Amino acid sequence: MTKWKCVICARKMETDVKPSLIERLCADCNVSHWTKVVDIYRTGDVERLAEAEVKLRAAQKALKKSREVIQ
């Protein structure tokens, strides 16, 4: 297991492979990030909005899964 920190909240994380610097977000920060991106694209590019919504749903599923593992 490789240890790393979330670039936003500095929460310590462990994964098999260390993600690239731009992808080092904990589950909570990842959902927050993609929620903001979706809000930005709501008034603009439809293709990017659809892509951001897919990534937001994936981030929400990952957050739900990580909370189930903790409890």
Buried (B, 14 or more C-beta within 10 A) or exposed (E): EEEBEBEBEEEEBEEEEBEEEEEBBBBBBBBBBBBEBBEEBEEEEEEEBEBBBEBBEEBBEBBEEEEEEEE
